[in-house]
């Protein structure tokens, strides 16, 4: 049996979990690089009976799954994976499993981006490293308006932390009620008012057909010229071309982004060079404790699958 672990960028999967129940019965191959081209993905995965995928880094649509006759198990990290064609997997007898998850790392990452952008942390650190000193005047959060799009497990906690900083919190989503907003210490406003009032707009919605491209140039045009957009959810929720244009024209103060339309971010992308962008490589969930949960649960799922296979062959 052959098992592949995909997109282990930091080469930590085998060290953060006990894979002995798998390694004793199967050959494990760890891939530290990312392959994007579907033909290359197929070529890489052809020899494998089971694969462990990290969230949505490597999409597995029908066009890929249909070309992988040996594949019988996908152990996905996280409770759900929108990049796997579940219907195609079921039709081909491919079992898909998930793992435990918690929102804490992404909540912390959201506030890391908010604070770093407000106080120009990267710019000032780079100045010190280059032999310089103070180069900017930071923005205080106390008394400012935090606009939260989505008050679920992540957005609700982000809102509560905003209150601890002395911020006024407003919120909006397509199905939000005044009661749900109040429970998080926020005030429900219209979509336009969210963008118009907020000094910081932070997005915490699930990517779906309804939210893809949800926010565009009209929303960005409503924002204050000093306001920042924060996105640790999914890149395609925001019209990327519209955001690039707004940043180039200084329509808004800036953006702190951990998620993008294409990941890894293309080497020539504007987000890599614009001076009013703080960009990080989708590390919101990349925390040691959560990774231990991911890989321990994935190893257990693959081990249980091997147990079942051996039972059937006994």
C-alpha positions as CSV (number, residue, x, y, z in Angstrom):
1,X,0.0,0.0,0.0
2,X,1.2,3.5,-0.8
3,X,0.2,6.6,1.1
4,X,1.1,10.2,0.2
5,X,1.0,13.3,2.4
6,X,0.6,16.4,0.2
7,X,1.7,20.0,0.6
8,X,3.6,19.6,3.8
9,X,5.5,22.9,3.3
10,X,7.3,22.8,6.6
11,X,8.1,19.0,6.5
12,X,6.4,18.5,9.9
13,X,3.7,16.0,9.3
14,X,5.6,12.9,10.4
15,X,7.0,14.6,13.5
16,X,3.7,16.0,14.8
17,X,1.8,12.7,14.9
18,X,2.3,9.0,15.5
19,X,2.2,7.4,12.1
20,X,3.6,4.0,13.2
21,X,0.3,2.2,12.6
22,X,0.4,3.4,9.0
23,X,4.2,3.1,8.4
24,X,4.2,-0.5,9.5
25,X,1.8,-1.5,6.8
26,X,2.3,1.1,4.0
27,X,5.0,3.1,2.3
28,X,4.6,6.8,3.2
29,X,5.8,9.5,0.8
30,X,5.8,13.2,2.0
31,X,5.6,16.0,-0.6
32,X,6.9,19.3,0.6
33,X,6.3,21.2,-2.6
34,X,3.0,22.2,-4.3
35,X,1.9,21.1,-7.7
36,X,-0.9,23.2,-9.3
37,X,-1.3,21.8,-12.8
38,X,-4.0,19.1,-12.8
39,X,-2.0,16.9,-15.2
40,X,1.0,17.1,-12.8
41,X,-1.3,16.4,-9.8
42,X,-2.5,13.2,-11.6
43,X,1.0,12.1,-12.5
44,X,2.1,12.6,-8.9
45,X,-0.8,10.7,-7.3
46,X,-1.2,7.8,-9.7
47,X,0.9,5.3,-7.5
48,X,-1.0,6.0,-4.3
49,X,-3.9,4.2,-2.6
50,X,-4.5,6.8,0.1
51,X,-3.6,10.5,0.4
52,X,-3.6,13.0,3.2
53,X,-4.4,16.5,1.9
54,X,-3.8,19.8,3.8
55,X,-7.1,21.7,3.7
56,X,-7.8,23.0,0.2
57,X,-4.2,23.4,-1.0
58,X,-4.5,20.7,-3.7
59,X,-8.0,20.7,-5.3
60,X,-9.4,17.3,-6.2
61,X,-12.2,17.8,-8.8
62,X,-13.9,15.1,-10.8
63,X,-11.4,15.6,-13.7
64,X,-8.6,14.6,-11.4
65,X,-10.3,11.8,-9.4
66,X,-11.4,10.0,-12.5
67,X,-7.8,9.6,-13.5
68,X,-6.7,8.0,-10.2
69,X,-7.8,4.4,-10.4
70,X,-5.8,3.3,-7.3
71,X,-7.0,6.0,-5.0
72,X,-9.5,4.7,-2.4
73,X,-9.0,7.1,0.6
74,X,-8.7,10.9,1.0
75,X,-7.8,11.9,4.5
76,X,-8.5,15.6,4.5
77,X,-7.4,17.9,7.4
78,X,-10.2,20.0,8.8
79,X,-13.9,19.0,9.1
80,X,-14.8,19.9,5.5
81,X,-13.0,20.5,2.2
82,X,-14.8,22.4,-0.6
83,X,-12.0,21.6,-3.1
84,X,-12.9,17.9,-3.1
85,X,-15.7,16.7,-5.5
86,X,-17.5,14.6,-2.9
87,X,-20.0,13.3,-5.4
88,X,-17.3,12.1,-7.8
89,X,-15.4,10.5,-4.9
90,X,-18.4,8.6,-3.7
91,X,-19.2,7.4,-7.3
92,X,-15.6,6.0,-7.5
93,X,-15.7,4.4,-4.1
94,X,-13.2,6.8,-2.6
95,X,-13.7,7.3,1.1
96,X,-13.2,10.8,2.4
97,X,-12.5,11.6,6.0
98,X,-12.0,14.8,8.0
99,X,-10.3,15.8,11.2
100,X,-10.8,17.9,14.3
101,X,-10.5,21.6,14.0
102,X,-10.6,24.8,16.2
103,X,-10.8,28.4,15.2
104,X,-8.3,29.8,17.7
105,X,-5.3,30.1,15.3
106,X,-7.2,32.0,12.7
107,X,-8.7,34.4,15.4
108,X,-5.2,35.1,16.7
109,X,-3.9,35.6,13.1
110,X,-6.7,38.0,12.3
111,X,-5.6,40.2,15.3
112,X,-2.0,39.8,14.4
113,X,-2.7,41.3,11.0
114,X,-5.0,44.1,12.4
115,X,-2.3,45.1,14.9
116,X,0.6,44.8,12.5
117,X,-1.1,47.0,9.9
118,X,-2.3,49.6,12.4
119,X,1.2,50.0,13.9
120,X,3.2,49.4,10.7
121,X,5.1,46.6,12.4
122,X,6.8,45.1,9.4
123,X,7.8,48.5,8.0
124,X,9.3,49.6,11.3
125,X,11.1,46.3,11.9
126,X,12.6,46.5,8.4
127,X,13.7,50.0,9.2
128,X,15.6,48.9,12.3
129,X,17.2,46.0,10.4
130,X,18.4,48.4,7.7
131,X,19.9,50.8,10.3
132,X,17.1,53.2,10.4
133,X,14.6,54.3,13.1
134,X,11.0,55.6,13.2
135,X,9.4,56.0,9.9
136,X,5.6,56.2,10.5
137,X,2.9,57.2,12.9
138,X,0.6,54.3,13.9
139,X,-3.1,54.2,14.3
140,X,-4.7,53.6,17.7
141,X,-7.6,51.1,17.8
142,X,-9.3,52.5,20.9
143,X,-12.4,54.4,19.8
144,X,-12.2,53.2,16.2
145,X,-14.9,51.2,14.4
146,X,-14.4,47.5,13.7
147,X,-16.6,46.2,10.9
148,X,-17.1,42.4,11.0
149,X,-18.5,40.6,8.0
150,X,-19.8,37.3,9.5
151,X,-20.2,36.6,13.2
152,X,-19.6,32.8,13.3
153,X,-17.1,30.9,15.3
154,X,-14.2,33.2,14.1
155,X,-16.0,36.5,13.5
156,X,-17.8,36.4,16.8
157,X,-14.6,36.0,18.8
158,X,-12.8,38.7,16.6
159,X,-15.7,41.1,17.5
160,X,-15.3,40.4,21.2
161,X,-11.6,41.0,21.2
162,X,-12.3,44.3,19.4
163,X,-14.5,45.3,22.3
164,X,-11.5,44.6,24.7
165,X,-9.5,47.1,22.7
166,X,-12.2,49.7,23.2
167,X,-13.5,49.6,19.7
168,X,-17.0,50.1,18.5
169,X,-18.1,46.9,16.7
170,X,-20.6,46.9,13.8
171,X,-21.5,43.7,11.9
172,X,-23.3,42.5,8.8
173,X,-23.9,39.2,6.9
174,X,-26.7,38.1,4.7
175,X,-28.6,36.3,7.4
176,X,-27.5,38.1,10.5
177,X,-30.1,39.1,13.1
178,X,-29.9,42.0,15.6
179,X,-29.9,39.3,18.4
180,X,-26.9,37.5,16.9
181,X,-25.0,40.7,16.6
182,X,-25.9,41.8,20.1
183,X,-24.7,38.5,21.5
184,X,-21.2,39.3,20.1
185,X,-21.3,42.8,21.4
186,X,-21.9,44.2,18.0
187,X,-24.5,46.4,16.3
188,X,-26.1,45.1,13.2
189,X,-25.8,47.5,10.2
190,X,-26.5,47.3,6.5
191,X,-23.8,46.2,4.2
192,X,-23.2,49.7,2.9
193,X,-23.0,51.0,6.5
194,X,-20.5,48.4,7.4
195,X,-18.0,49.6,4.8
196,X,-18.9,53.2,5.3
197,X,-18.5,53.3,9.0
198,X,-15.6,50.9,9.7
199,X,-12.0,51.9,10.2
200,X,-11.1,48.2,9.8
201,X,-13.3,45.8,7.9
202,X,-12.5,42.1,8.6
203,X,-14.1,39.2,6.7
204,X,-15.2,36.0,8.3
205,X,-17.6,34.3,5.8
206,X,-17.5,30.8,4.3
207,X,-16.7,30.7,0.6
208,X,-19.7,29.5,-1.3
209,X,-21.6,30.3,-4.6
210,X,-23.4,33.0,-2.6
211,X,-20.2,34.7,-1.3
212,X,-17.8,34.2,-4.2
213,X,-17.0,37.8,-5.4
214,X,-19.4,39.1,-2.8
215,X,-17.4,42.3,-2.1
216,X,-16.2,44.4,-5.0
217,X,-15.4,47.9,-6.2
218,X,-18.7,49.4,-5.0
219,X,-18.1,48.3,-1.4
220,X,-14.5,49.4,-1.5
221,X,-15.5,52.8,-2.8
222,X,-17.6,53.3,0.4
223,X,-14.7,52.8,2.7
224,X,-12.8,55.7,4.3
225,X,-9.5,56.5,2.6
226,X,-7.7,55.6,5.8
227,X,-9.6,52.3,6.4
228,X,-8.0,48.8,6.0
229,X,-9.5,45.6,4.7
230,X,-8.5,42.4,6.5
231,X,-9.1,38.9,5.0
232,X,-8.2,35.7,6.7
233,X,-11.2,33.8,5.3
234,X,-11.0,33.0,1.6
235,X,-9.5,35.2,-1.2
236,X,-12.4,34.8,-3.7
237,X,-14.9,36.4,-1.4
238,X,-13.4,39.7,-2.4
239,X,-13.1,40.7,-6.1
240,X,-9.3,40.6,-6.3
241,X,-9.0,42.8,-9.4
242,X,-11.2,45.4,-7.7
243,X,-9.1,45.3,-4.6
244,X,-5.8,45.7,-6.5
245,X,-7.2,48.7,-8.3
246,X,-8.5,50.3,-5.0
247,X,-5.1,49.8,-3.4
248,X,-3.2,51.2,-6.4
249,X,-5.4,54.3,-6.5
250,X,-5.3,54.7,-2.7
251,X,-9.1,54.5,-2.5
252,X,-8.6,52.7,0.8
253,X,-5.7,52.9,3.3
254,X,-4.5,49.3,2.8
255,X,-5.2,45.6,3.1
256,X,-3.8,42.8,5.3
257,X,-4.4,39.5,3.5
258,X,-3.7,35.9,4.4
259,X,-5.8,34.4,1.6
260,X,-5.8,34.8,-2.2
261,X,-7.5,33.7,-5.4
262,X,-4.5,31.6,-6.4
263,X,-2.3,30.0,-3.8
264,X,0.6,30.0,-3.6
265,X,0.5,33.6,-4.7
266,X,2.0,34.1,-8.2
267,X,5.5,35.5,-8.0
268,X,4.6,38.6,-10.1
269,X,1.3,39.4,-8.2
270,X,0.7,43.0,-7.2
271,X,0.1,42.0,-3.6
272,X,3.8,41.1,-3.4
273,X,4.9,44.7,-4.1
274,X,2.2,47.2,-3.2
275,X,3.4,49.2,-0.2
276,X,-0.1,49.4,1.3
277,X,-0.5,45.6,1.5
278,X,0.5,43.3,4.3
279,X,0.5,39.8,2.8
280,X,1.1,36.5,4.6
281,X,1.1,33.0,3.0
282,X,-2.2,31.6,4.3
283,X,-0.9,30.8,7.7
284,X,-4.0,31.5,9.7
285,X,-4.5,27.9,10.6
286,X,-0.8,27.0,10.6
287,X,-0.2,26.5,14.3
288,X,1.6,23.7,16.0
289,X,-1.3,22.5,18.2
290,X,-3.8,22.5,15.4
291,X,-1.3,20.8,13.1
292,X,-1.0,18.1,15.8
293,X,-4.8,17.6,15.7
294,X,-4.8,17.5,11.9
295,X,-2.0,14.9,11.4
296,X,-2.9,12.8,14.4
297,X,-6.5,12.5,13.2
298,X,-5.4,11.9,9.6
299,X,-3.0,9.2,10.7
300,X,-5.7,7.5,12.8
301,X,-8.2,7.6,9.8
302,X,-5.6,6.0,7.5
303,X,-4.8,3.5,10.1
304,X,-8.4,2.6,10.6
305,X,-8.9,2.3,6.8
306,X,-5.9,-0.1,6.7
307,X,-7.4,-2.1,9.5
308,X,-10.6,-2.4,7.5
309,X,-8.8,-3.5,4.4
310,X,-6.9,-6.1,6.3
311,X,-10.1,-7.4,7.9
312,X,-11.7,-7.8,4.5
313,X,-8.7,-9.7,3.2
314,X,-8.4,-12.0,6.2
